[in-house]
Amino acid sequence: MDTTEKIKRIAHTGLLIGTLLLTGCKQDSSPANKPAATPPPEVGIMTISIAPVTLTMELTGRTSPHMIAEVRPQVGGVIQKRLFTEGSDVKAGQILYQIDPATYQAAFASAKAALARAEANLVPMRLKADRYRELVAINAVSRQEFDDADALLKQAVADVAVNQAAVESARINLDYTSVKASISGRIGRSTVTNGALVTENQAAAMATIQQLDPVYVDVNQSSAELLRLKRNLGSGEINGKNNDQAKVKLLLEDGSPYPQEGILKFSEVTVEQSTGSITLRALFPNPKQLLLPGMFVRAIVQEGVSEEAILIPQRGVTRNPQGDAMVMLVGAEEKVEPRVIKVSRTVGDSWLVTEGVKAGDRVILEGLQKARPGTPVKAVPFGSKPEASPAASAQPAAVKK
């Protein structure tokens, strides 16, 4: 091969390589190979709806027995026996203590003897008065003698009545030597022992009986809260049907819920001046006697029902520099729109909204850090699994290539 032919082949090969390189450059600069535009960020939204909501308030208080009775002697004497076990349940009428009855038995016997004597004296007095009544009719005795006989009869009748009362009093005192329970309930410790001397109606109680089923729960509500509740009821914001028999739930000292529901029985009519609060009393069943007098509890009392309530989870509500509550909405053009709202209280983990939003508005709950006012976003239901982004789906293909 001569030199001229070699030069022609080299030139032809160079031209072919240049053409291929130029074609590759054109293909790399085509629009298909350019990076895709960034899609709008996803945000989790909740569509606002209106529904009735039961409003409650949490108040602190303490338990107290349904009934309480302090056992005191009604006659004096020496305690012979204690007839109960401390901490046990007793029934009304059950004998708790036995006081030495000897002197009271003697007094009872003496009163019965005096009654028998008075009744014996009554018989001749009645016969004499009856006889004189017949004689005075025929003028056999004077009117004065009849009047004297009739007066003696009335005196004898009165003596019988006095002695009957004395017998009854002696019988009652004798019965009081058996100190009985006035109510059914659980009895506490005894402050006296066998051989102790007690006196009639002494100041110190011998024992205390408390009825623990049912049990009262007394809670305190501030007068300001009461005024707010009355205003809401008057304006129609809250429906307070059967408010006097509102249901009450209970939280124990350790935060656990009490399994039984109670009923609000009444509220005081006077505000406590030192605390500015009003006492509410609820009644709770206590079959297992889990509630003991003096326990600290928290009562959840039903205020009423808000028929058209709007609730927004607290995670979706922020504050602006002025301190006003605000939310981020997804507007009609799928752009973020800030909105100032008014909230009145919390209901669980949500705010009760009174102004600023309406049913059908879409509130952003997730992705708030990406939700800048005026920027477009992709709204998905809150809690749904996010879709894979285009960049993420393209990455495996790039790695494979």
C-alpha positions in Angstrom: 0.0 0.0 0.0 1.4 3.3 -1.0 1.7 6.4 1.3 -1.1 8.3 -0.4 -3.6 5.5 0.2 -2.6 5.3 3.9 -3.2 9.0 4.3 -6.6 8.7 2.8 -7.6 5.9 5.2 -6.4 7.7 8.2 -8.4 10.8 7.2 -11.5 8.8 6.6 -11.2 7.1 10.0 -10.7 10.5 11.7 -13.7 11.9 10.0 -15.8 8.9 11.1 -14.7 9.3 14.8 -15.5 13.0 14.7 -18.9 12.3 13.4 -19.6 9.8 16.1 -18.4 12.1 18.8 -20.6 15.0 17.5 -23.6 12.7 17.5 -23.0 11.6 21.1 -22.7 15.2 22.2 -26.0 16.1 20.6 -27.7 13.1 22.3 -26.4 14.1 25.7 -27.7 17.6 25.3 -31.2 16.5 24.4 -34.2 17.5 26.8 -34.8 13.9 27.7 -31.5 13.7 29.5 -32.0 16.9 31.5 -32.9 16.4 35.3 -36.7 16.4 36.1 -38.3 19.4 37.9 -38.7 19.0 41.7 -42.3 18.0 42.6 -44.3 19.9 45.2 -43.8 18.6 48.8 -46.4 16.3 50.3 -48.3 17.4 53.4 -50.8 15.4 55.5 -54.1 17.1 55.8 -57.4 16.7 57.7 -60.7 17.9 56.3 -62.7 19.7 58.9 -66.1 18.4 59.8 -68.8 19.5 62.3 -70.0 17.0 64.9 -71.6 17.2 68.4 -69.0 16.9 71.2 -69.6 16.3 74.9 -67.7 18.8 76.9 -66.2 17.9 80.3 -64.2 19.6 83.0 -61.7 17.9 85.3 -61.9 18.9 89.0 -60.0 17.8 92.0 -61.7 16.6 95.2 -61.8 14.0 98.0 -64.1 11.1 98.9 -66.3 11.1 101.9 -68.6 8.4 103.3 -72.3 8.3 102.4 -73.2 8.1 106.1 -71.1 8.3 109.2 -72.1 7.6 112.8 -70.0 8.1 116.0 -70.9 5.5 118.6 -71.4 7.0 122.1 -73.0 5.6 125.2 -76.4 6.9 126.2 -76.1 5.7 129.8 -73.0 5.5 132.0 -71.4 2.4 133.4 -68.5 -0.1 133.0 -67.9 -1.9 129.7 -68.4 -5.6 130.2 -67.8 -6.8 126.6 -66.9 -5.5 123.1 -68.9 -7.6 120.7 -67.4 -6.6 117.3 -64.1 -7.0 115.4 -62.4 -3.7 114.5 -62.5 -3.0 110.8 -65.4 -5.3 110.1 -68.8 -4.6 108.6 -71.7 -4.2 111.0 -75.4 -4.1 110.6 -77.8 -1.5 111.9 -79.1 -2.7 115.3 -76.1 -5.0 116.0 -74.9 -4.9 119.6 -71.4 -3.4 119.7 -70.7 -3.0 123.5 -72.4 -4.3 126.6 -72.4 -2.0 129.6 -72.9 -3.5 133.1 -76.8 -3.6 133.3 -77.1 -4.4 137.1 -78.2 -1.0 138.3 -80.5 -0.5 135.4 -82.1 -3.8 135.9 -82.8 -2.9 139.5 -84.2 0.5 138.5 -86.5 -1.3 136.0 -87.7 -3.7 138.6 -88.4 -0.9 141.0 -90.4 1.0 138.4 -92.5 -2.0 137.6 -93.2 -2.5 141.3 -94.3 1.1 141.7 -96.6 0.7 138.7 -98.2 -2.4 140.2 -98.8 -0.5 143.4 -100.4 2.4 141.6 -102.6 0.0 139.6 -103.6 -1.7 142.8 -104.7 1.6 144.4 -106.6 2.5 141.3 -109.1 -0.4 141.7 -110.8 0.7 145.0 -110.7 4.3 143.9 -112.7 3.5 140.8 -115.2 1.4 142.7 -115.7 4.1 145.3 -116.2 6.8 142.7 -118.7 4.6 140.8 -120.7 3.9 144.1 -120.8 7.5 145.1 -122.0 8.4 141.6 -125.1 6.2 142.2 -125.6 7.5 145.7 -125.4 11.2 144.9 -128.1 10.6 142.3 -130.5 9.7 145.1 -129.0 12.2 147.6 -127.6 9.4 149.8 -124.3 11.2 149.9 -123.4 14.8 149.6 -122.1 16.3 146.4 -118.8 17.2 148.1 -118.2 13.6 149.0 -118.7 12.5 145.4 -116.4 15.2 144.1 -113.7 14.1 146.6 -114.0 10.5 145.5 -113.9 11.4 141.8 -110.7 13.5 142.4 -109.0 10.6 144.2 -109.9 8.4 141.2 -108.3 10.9 138.8 -105.2 11.1 141.0 -104.9 7.3 141.0 -105.2 7.2 137.2 -102.5 9.9 137.0 -100.3 7.9 139.4 -100.6 4.8 137.1 -99.6 6.9 134.1 -96.6 8.4 135.8 -95.4 4.9 136.9 -96.0 3.6 133.4 -93.7 6.3 132.0 -91.1 5.5 134.7 -91.2 1.8 133.7 -90.7 2.8 130.1 -87.8 5.1 131.0 -86.2 2.4 133.0 -86.7 -0.2 130.2 -85.1 2.2 127.7 -82.1 2.9 130.0 -81.7 -0.9 130.5 -81.8 -1.3 126.7 -79.2 1.4 126.3 -76.7 -0.8 128.2 -76.5 -2.7 125.0 -74.8 -0.1 122.7 -76.0 -0.8 119.2 -75.0 0.3 115.7 -77.3 3.0 114.4 -76.3 2.4 110.7 -74.8 -0.4 108.6 -71.3 0.1 107.5 -67.6 -0.5 108.3 -66.6 0.1 111.9 -63.2 1.5 112.8 -61.0 1.0 115.9 -62.4 1.0 119.4 -61.3 3.7 121.7 -62.4 1.8 124.9 -61.7 -1.7 126.2 -63.4 -4.1 128.6 -63.5 -2.6 132.1 -63.5 1.1 130.9 -65.9 3.5 132.5 -68.0 5.4 130.1 -70.5 8.3 130.8 -73.8 9.3 129.2 -73.3 11.2 126.0 -69.6 11.6 126.5 -67.6 13.8 124.1 -65.2 11.1 122.9 -66.7 8.5 120.5 -66.2 4.8 121.4 -66.0 3.9 117.7 -67.0 5.3 114.3 -69.1 3.6 111.6 -68.9 4.7 108.0 -71.1 3.6 105.1 -68.8 3.2 102.1 -71.2 1.9 99.4 -72.2 4.2 97.9 -69.6 7.0 98.6 -69.6 10.7 98.0 -67.0 12.6 96.0 -66.8 16.4 96.8 -65.1 18.5 94.2 -64.5 22.2 93.9 -65.4 24.3 90.9 -64.3 27.9 90.6 -67.0 30.5 90.4 -65.4 31.9 87.3 -65.9 28.5 85.5 -69.4 28.4 86.7 -70.1 31.8 85.2 -68.5 30.8 81.9 -70.7 27.6 81.9 -73.8 29.6 82.5 -73.0 32.1 79.7 -72.4 29.2 77.3 -75.7 27.6 78.3 -77.5 30.9 77.9 -76.0 31.6 74.5 -76.8 28.1 73.2 -73.2 27.1 72.6 -73.7 24.2 75.0 -76.8 22.1 75.4 -77.2 21.3 79.1 -80.0 18.8 79.1 -80.5 17.0 82.4 -77.5 18.9 83.8 -78.5 18.2 87.4 -78.0 14.4 86.8 -74.8 14.7 84.8 -72.6 11.7 84.6 -69.3 11.9 86.4 -66.1 9.8 85.8 -63.3 9.4 88.3 -59.5 9.2 88.1 -57.8 7.7 91.1 -54.6 8.9 92.8 -52.4 6.9 90.5 -54.1 8.2 87.4 -56.1 5.0 86.7 -59.8 5.3 85.9 -62.4 4.2 88.4 -64.6 1.5 86.7 -67.9 2.8 88.0 -69.7 6.0 86.8 -71.2 8.4 89.3 -74.0 11.0 89.2 -73.8 14.6 90.0 -76.3 15.1 92.9 -76.1 18.8 93.7 -74.0 21.9 94.0 -73.7 24.4 96.9 -75.5 27.7 96.5 -72.8 29.7 98.3 -69.3 30.6 97.1 -66.5 29.8 99.5 -65.0 33.3 100.2 -61.5 32.1 101.0 -61.1 30.1 97.7 -63.7 31.5 95.4 -65.0 28.1 94.6 -68.3 26.1 94.8 -68.5 22.5 96.1 -70.1 19.9 93.8 -71.1 16.5 95.2 -71.3 13.3 93.2 -72.5 9.9 94.3 -70.5 6.8 93.2 -71.3 3.1 93.7 -68.5 1.4 95.7 -69.3 -2.3 95.8 -65.6 -3.4 96.2 -64.9 -0.5 98.6 -62.0 0.6 96.5 -62.8 4.2 97.4 -61.9 5.0 101.0 -62.9 8.2 102.8 -60.3 11.0 102.4 -58.8 9.8 99.1 -57.7 12.4 96.6 -59.4 12.0 93.2 -60.0 13.8 90.0 -63.6 13.9 88.8 -64.4 14.4 85.1 -67.8 16.2 85.1 -70.0 16.6 82.0 -70.8 20.2 81.3 -73.0 19.7 78.3 -73.0 19.0 74.6 -71.7 21.4 71.8 -73.9 20.4 68.9 -71.8 22.0 66.2 -68.2 21.6 67.3 -65.0 21.9 65.3 -62.0 20.1 66.6 -58.5 20.5 65.3 -55.6 18.3 66.6 -53.2 20.3 68.7 -50.3 19.3 66.4 -51.9 21.4 63.6 -52.2 24.6 65.6 -49.3 27.0 66.0 -48.9 30.6 67.4 -47.9 33.7 65.4 -45.7 36.4 66.9 -48.7 38.1 68.4 -49.7 35.0 70.2 -52.8 34.2 68.2 -53.6 30.7 67.3 -53.3 29.9 63.6 -53.4 26.9 61.2 -52.0 26.3 57.7 -54.7 25.4 55.1 -54.4 24.0 51.6 -56.3 26.4 49.4 -58.3 26.0 46.2 -55.1 26.3 44.1 -53.3 23.7 46.2 -51.3 26.4 47.8 -50.6 26.9 51.5 -52.8 29.6 53.2 -52.2 30.7 56.8 -55.4 31.3 58.8 -55.8 32.9 62.3 -58.4 31.1 64.4 -59.9 31.4 67.9 -59.8 28.4 70.3 -61.7 28.1 73.6 -60.4 25.0 75.2 -58.8 21.6 74.7 -60.9 18.4 74.2 -58.6 15.5 74.6 -55.7 16.1 72.2 -57.6 18.6 70.1 -58.5 22.3 70.3 -62.2 23.4 70.2 -62.3 26.1 67.5 -64.9 28.8 67.7 -63.9 31.1 64.8 -61.6 31.1 61.7 -62.4 27.9 59.9 -65.4 26.1 58.5 -66.4 22.6 57.5 -64.6 21.4 54.4 -61.4 23.4 55.0 -58.2 21.3 54.7 -55.8 21.7 57.7 -52.2 20.7 57.4 -51.2 18.4 60.2 -48.0 16.8 58.8 -45.2 18.5 56.9 -45.7 22.0 58.4 -41.9 22.7 58.1 -42.3 22.4 54.3 -45.6 24.3 54.1 -44.5 27.9 53.3 -47.4 30.4 52.8 -48.2 30.7 49.1 -46.2 27.6 47.9 -47.9 24.7 46.1 -48.1 21.4 48.0 -49.5 18.0 47.3 -52.2 17.2 49.9 -52.6 13.6 51.1 -54.8 12.3 53.9 -53.0 12.5 57.3 -51.5 9.2 58.3 -51.5 7.7 54.8 -48.3 6.1 53.5 -46.3 8.7 51.5 -45.7 7.9 47.8 -42.2 7.3 46.6 -40.7 10.5 45.0 -39.6 10.5 41.3 -36.0 11.0 42.3 -36.1 8.0 44.6 -37.6 5.8 41.9 -35.0 7.0 39.4 -32.1 6.3 41.7 -32.1 2.5 41.3 -32.1 2.8 37.5 -29.2 5.2 37.6 -27.2 2.8 39.9 -28.1 -0.1 37.6 -26.8 1.9 34.6 
